[in-house]
Amino acid sequence: TKEYDKAIAAYNQAIQIDPKDASADANLGIAWCNFFKRQVPEAKAYADKAAAAGRSVTQLKENIDKLEKAIASGAALTEEQMQKAQAEQQAWEERNKKIESANNALRSPNSATRARAARDIAGLAGPDAVPPLVVLMQSDPNFDVRIAAAQSLGALGPAARAALPNIDGMLRQPAYEPPINATAEQLEAQMKDGDYRRALRDAKAKIAR
């Protein structure tokens, strides 16, 4: 609603309530607000804070640079340029909400929900999805979730190169061998373990291209 001072106050309140988890995104929000207020030094300072916490600030910094150059030349960004920047900021907000929703789904007690989230977060977060996907790939109690995580890492291709040592580590683990008088569940576990290993090999091949 372009009420940037109120937005900044709300972001600061979020930082006070939960400094550990809210600060990175709140600082990025404050940076955007200062950009729209055409306050370049403040926008830069908060963008740097957000970047230090691991947030992507590429689009924001590009817009700040354009604004700074315009001000230095005695001009101003056009309304069309500001509207474009507003659309970029809103797109970031929507992406962030989707990533947060996928992260929450990764912790769901429902294995089908976790598997779906593993596929979703790769498309949403790109390389930033590698750490949570590695955790699922290695330690989720459900084979379908592990397989989905491995497939998602493979879908990221070379961007998931950091996961290769973990994939190699899992492939070095001995294959599951059921006892002689195996139950139906144990035989199914053997089959799933084979599917999992194939997914790991496929992921490794796609990442190492």
C-alpha positions as CSV (number, residue, x, y, z in Angstrom):
1,T,0.0,0.0,0.0
2,K,3.1,2.2,-0.2
3,E,3.0,3.0,3.5
4,Y,6.7,2.5,3.9
5,D,7.2,4.0,7.3
6,K,4.5,1.7,8.7
7,A,6.0,-1.3,7.0
8,I,9.5,-0.4,8.4
9,A,7.9,-0.2,11.9
10,A,6.3,-3.6,11.4
11,Y,9.5,-5.2,10.2
12,N,11.4,-3.8,13.2
13,Q,8.7,-5.2,15.5
14,A,9.1,-8.6,13.9
15,I,12.9,-8.4,14.6
16,Q,12.2,-7.5,18.2
17,I,9.8,-10.5,18.6
18,D,12.0,-13.0,16.8
19,P,15.5,-11.7,16.1
20,K,16.9,-15.0,15.2
21,D,14.4,-16.1,12.4
22,A,12.9,-12.8,11.4
23,S,15.9,-10.5,11.0
24,A,17.2,-11.6,7.6
25,D,13.8,-11.2,5.8
26,A,12.9,-8.1,7.8
27,N,16.1,-6.4,6.9
28,L,15.5,-7.1,3.3
29,G,12.0,-5.7,3.6
30,I,13.3,-2.6,5.2
31,A,15.9,-2.2,2.4
32,W,13.1,-2.3,-0.2
33,C,11.1,0.2,1.8
34,N,14.0,2.6,1.9
35,F,14.6,2.1,-1.8
36,F,11.0,3.1,-2.5
37,K,11.4,6.1,-0.2
38,R,14.5,6.9,-2.4
39,Q,16.8,6.8,0.6
40,V,19.9,5.2,-0.9
41,P,22.3,4.9,2.0
42,E,19.7,3.3,4.2
43,A,18.6,0.9,1.4
44,K,22.2,-0.1,0.9
45,A,22.9,-0.7,4.6
46,Y,19.9,-2.9,5.1
47,A,20.5,-4.8,1.8
48,D,24.0,-5.6,3.1
49,K,22.6,-6.9,6.4
50,A,20.2,-9.1,4.4
51,A,23.0,-10.3,2.1
52,A,25.2,-11.2,5.1
53,A,22.3,-13.4,6.4
54,G,22.2,-15.3,3.1
55,R,19.3,-13.5,1.4
56,S,19.5,-12.8,-2.3
57,V,19.7,-9.1,-2.9
58,T,20.7,-9.0,-6.6
59,Q,17.5,-7.4,-8.0
60,L,17.4,-5.0,-5.1
61,K,21.0,-3.8,-5.5
62,E,20.4,-3.4,-9.2
63,N,17.5,-1.1,-8.5
64,I,19.4,0.8,-5.8
65,D,22.3,1.4,-8.3
66,K,19.8,2.7,-10.9
67,L,18.3,5.0,-8.3
68,E,21.7,6.2,-7.1
69,K,22.8,7.0,-10.6
70,A,19.6,8.8,-11.4
71,I,19.9,11.0,-8.3
72,A,23.6,11.7,-9.0
73,S,22.6,12.9,-12.5
74,G,19.9,15.2,-11.1
75,A,17.2,13.0,-12.5
76,A,14.8,10.5,-11.0
77,L,13.6,7.0,-11.8
78,T,10.4,7.2,-13.9
79,E,7.1,6.0,-12.4
80,E,7.3,3.1,-14.8
81,Q,10.7,2.1,-13.4
82,M,9.4,2.3,-9.9
83,Q,6.4,0.2,-10.7
84,K,8.7,-2.4,-12.2
85,A,10.8,-2.4,-9.0
86,Q,7.6,-2.8,-7.0
87,A,6.6,-5.8,-9.1
88,E,10.0,-7.4,-8.5
89,Q,9.7,-6.8,-4.7
90,Q,6.2,-8.3,-4.7
91,A,7.4,-11.3,-6.7
92,W,10.2,-11.8,-4.1
93,E,7.6,-11.7,-1.3
94,E,5.4,-14.3,-3.0
95,R,8.5,-16.6,-3.7
96,N,9.5,-16.2,0.0
97,K,6.0,-17.2,1.1
98,K,6.1,-20.3,-1.1
99,I,9.6,-21.3,0.2
100,E,8.4,-20.9,3.8
101,S,5.4,-23.1,3.1
102,A,7.6,-25.7,1.5
103,N,10.0,-25.6,4.4
104,N,7.1,-26.2,6.8
105,A,5.9,-29.1,4.7
106,L,9.3,-30.7,4.9
107,R,8.7,-31.1,8.6
108,S,5.2,-32.6,8.1
109,P,4.5,-36.0,9.9
110,N,2.9,-37.1,6.6
111,S,5.5,-38.7,4.3
112,A,3.6,-37.9,1.1
113,T,3.6,-34.2,2.1
114,R,7.3,-34.3,2.8
115,A,8.0,-35.9,-0.6
116,R,5.9,-33.3,-2.4
117,A,7.7,-30.5,-0.5
118,A,11.1,-32.0,-1.6
119,R,10.0,-31.6,-5.2
120,D,8.5,-28.1,-4.7
121,I,11.4,-26.5,-2.8
122,A,13.9,-27.4,-5.5
123,G,12.0,-25.5,-8.1
124,L,11.4,-22.5,-5.7
125,A,14.7,-22.1,-4.0
126,G,17.2,-23.5,-6.5
127,P,20.7,-24.0,-4.9
128,D,19.4,-22.8,-1.6
129,A,17.3,-26.0,-1.4
130,V,20.4,-28.2,-1.3
131,P,21.0,-28.3,2.5
132,P,17.4,-29.4,3.5
133,L,17.2,-31.8,0.6
134,V,20.5,-33.4,1.7
135,V,19.0,-33.9,5.2
136,L,15.9,-35.6,3.8
137,M,18.0,-37.7,1.3
138,Q,20.1,-39.1,4.1
139,S,17.9,-39.4,7.2
140,D,14.2,-39.4,6.4
141,P,12.6,-42.6,7.7
142,N,10.5,-43.0,4.5
143,F,12.2,-44.3,1.4
144,D,9.8,-42.4,-0.9
145,V,10.8,-39.2,0.7
146,R,14.5,-40.0,0.4
147,I,14.0,-40.9,-3.3
148,A,12.1,-37.6,-3.9
149,A,14.9,-35.7,-2.3
150,A,17.5,-37.4,-4.4
151,Q,15.5,-36.8,-7.6
152,S,15.2,-33.1,-6.7
153,L,18.9,-32.8,-6.1
154,G,19.4,-34.3,-9.5
155,A,16.9,-31.9,-11.1
156,L,19.1,-29.0,-9.8
157,G,22.0,-30.4,-11.9
158,P,25.5,-28.8,-11.3
159,A,23.9,-26.3,-8.9
160,A,23.6,-29.2,-6.4
161,R,27.3,-30.0,-6.6
162,A,27.7,-29.5,-2.8
163,A,25.6,-32.6,-2.3
164,L,27.9,-35.0,-4.1
165,P,30.0,-36.0,-1.0
166,N,26.7,-36.9,0.7
167,I,25.4,-38.8,-2.2
168,D,28.7,-40.8,-2.5
169,G,28.5,-41.4,1.3
170,M,25.0,-42.9,1.0
171,L,26.1,-45.1,-2.0
172,R,28.9,-46.5,0.0
173,Q,26.5,-47.8,2.6
174,P,25.8,-51.5,2.3
175,A,22.7,-52.4,0.5
176,Y,19.8,-53.7,2.6
177,E,19.7,-57.5,2.7
178,P,16.5,-59.1,4.2
179,P,16.8,-62.2,6.3
180,I,16.2,-65.7,4.7
181,N,12.6,-65.9,5.9
182,A,11.9,-62.3,5.0
183,T,8.5,-60.8,5.7
184,A,6.6,-58.9,3.0
185,E,7.6,-55.6,4.6
186,Q,11.3,-56.6,4.6
187,L,11.1,-57.6,0.9
188,E,9.5,-54.3,0.1
189,A,12.2,-52.5,2.0
190,Q,14.8,-54.3,-0.1
191,M,13.0,-53.1,-3.3
192,K,12.7,-49.6,-2.0
193,D,16.4,-49.6,-1.1
194,G,17.2,-50.5,-4.7
195,D,15.0,-47.7,-6.0
196,Y,16.7,-45.3,-3.6
197,R,20.2,-46.3,-4.8
198,R,19.1,-45.9,-8.5
199,A,17.8,-42.4,-7.6
200,L,21.2,-41.6,-5.9
201,R,23.1,-42.7,-9.0
202,D,20.9,-40.8,-11.4
203,A,21.2,-37.7,-9.2
204,K,25.0,-38.0,-9.1
205,A,25.2,-38.4,-12.9
206,K,23.0,-35.3,-13.5
207,I,24.9,-33.2,-11.0
208,A,28.3,-34.2,-12.2
209,R,27.6,-33.3,-15.9
